[in-house]
Amino acid sequence: MKQMSLHVVGANHPNADGSNRRFEILLCALGERVEFVAEPKNPADPNAIAVFSSRDVQIGYLTADRAPWIGGMLRNGRPIEAIFQTATPVGAAIRIAFDGDCPVLPATRSSSSPLPELTDVEFWPDEVYPDD
């Protein structure tokens, strides 16, 4: 499968129509389809690729390092499907698949799985005191 996760940034900026990108990100469900819109006349970046939720509300932009690459694929007609993956501190993460594949969310660690060992940080958990 040809898939990858990408960051969506710019969530703190308001949309021209007054909608709130952070609020829209909170409304997005895991696996919800997202759309790309190229913005060749964007004054900040002619390679800008806006990302819109399934409700047609902009949630942000692809990062400047990925936008030219994805934009080139879109201009050349390469099929790209994208879904919402998760909210992040800078905006969101989306999952994309190429060439007719359907994006699949990566497996998440369940709460029952053990945490990875801490190797470079010293950590001592609080002692548990029984109630008197």
C-alpha positions in Angstrom: 0.0 0.0 0.0 1.2 3.5 -0.8 0.2 5.6 2.2 1.5 8.2 4.5 0.4 10.6 7.2 0.8 14.4 6.7 0.6 17.4 9.0 -2.1 20.1 8.5 -0.9 23.4 9.8 -2.4 26.9 10.2 -5.3 25.9 12.5 -5.0 29.1 14.5 -5.8 31.3 11.5 -9.4 32.3 10.9 -11.1 31.4 7.6 -12.3 34.2 5.3 -15.9 33.2 5.9 -15.5 33.5 9.7 -15.4 29.8 10.5 -13.0 28.5 13.0 -10.5 25.9 11.9 -9.7 24.6 15.4 -13.5 24.1 16.0 -13.9 22.3 12.7 -10.9 20.0 13.5 -12.7 19.1 16.8 -15.8 18.2 14.7 -13.8 15.9 12.4 -14.2 12.2 13.0 -11.5 9.5 12.6 -11.5 8.4 9.0 -13.7 11.3 7.7 -12.8 12.2 4.2 -10.8 15.5 3.6 -10.3 17.3 0.4 -7.3 19.2 -1.1 -7.7 22.6 -2.9 -4.7 24.1 -4.7 -4.3 27.8 -4.2 -1.9 29.0 -7.0 -2.8 32.6 -6.3 -2.1 32.4 -2.6 0.2 35.5 -1.9 2.1 33.7 0.8 2.9 30.6 -1.2 1.8 29.8 -4.8 2.3 26.0 -3.9 -0.3 26.2 -1.1 -2.7 23.3 -0.7 -5.7 24.0 1.5 -7.3 21.1 3.4 -11.1 21.0 3.8 -13.3 18.8 6.0 -16.2 16.8 4.6 -18.4 19.8 5.6 -16.4 22.0 3.2 -14.8 24.0 6.0 -11.1 24.7 5.8 -9.0 23.1 8.6 -5.6 24.4 7.4 -2.9 23.8 4.9 -0.4 21.1 4.0 3.1 22.0 5.2 5.2 24.1 2.9 7.7 21.2 2.4 4.9 18.7 1.3 2.6 21.1 -0.7 4.7 21.3 -3.9 5.0 17.5 -4.1 1.3 16.8 -3.4 0.3 19.7 -5.7 2.4 18.3 -8.5 0.6 14.9 -8.2 -2.8 16.6 -8.2 -1.9 18.7 -11.4 -0.7 15.5 -13.1 -4.0 13.7 -12.3 -2.5 11.2 -9.9 -5.4 9.9 -7.7 -5.0 10.8 -4.0 -7.5 9.9 -1.3 -7.3 11.6 2.2 -8.9 11.0 5.5 -8.8 12.8 8.9 -6.4 11.0 11.3 -6.2 13.1 14.5 -6.0 16.6 16.0 -2.5 17.8 16.8 -1.0 20.7 18.7 -0.4 22.6 15.4 -3.6 21.5 13.6 -4.2 18.0 12.5 -2.8 14.9 10.9 -4.3 13.3 7.8 -3.7 10.0 6.2 -3.3 9.8 2.4 -3.2 7.0 -0.1 -2.1 7.1 -3.7 -3.1 5.5 -7.0 -6.5 4.2 -6.1 -5.7 2.9 -2.7 -8.0 3.8 0.2 -6.3 5.3 3.2 -6.3 3.2 6.3 -5.6 4.7 9.7 -2.5 3.3 11.4 -3.0 1.0 14.4 -3.0 2.8 17.7 -1.6 1.4 20.9 -4.4 0.1 23.2 -4.5 1.3 26.8 -3.7 -2.3 27.8 -0.4 -2.4 25.9 2.6 -1.6 28.0 4.3 1.7 27.7 7.7 1.8 26.1 10.7 1.8 28.4 12.1 5.1 29.3 15.8 5.0 28.3 17.1 8.5 28.3 14.9 10.0 31.1 15.0 9.2 34.8 11.5 8.6 36.0 10.2 7.5 39.4 6.4 7.1 39.8 4.7 8.5 42.9 4.4 6.0 45.8 0.9 4.7 46.3 -0.2 5.2 49.9 -3.1 3.2 51.2 -6.1 5.1 52.6 -6.3 5.1 56.4 
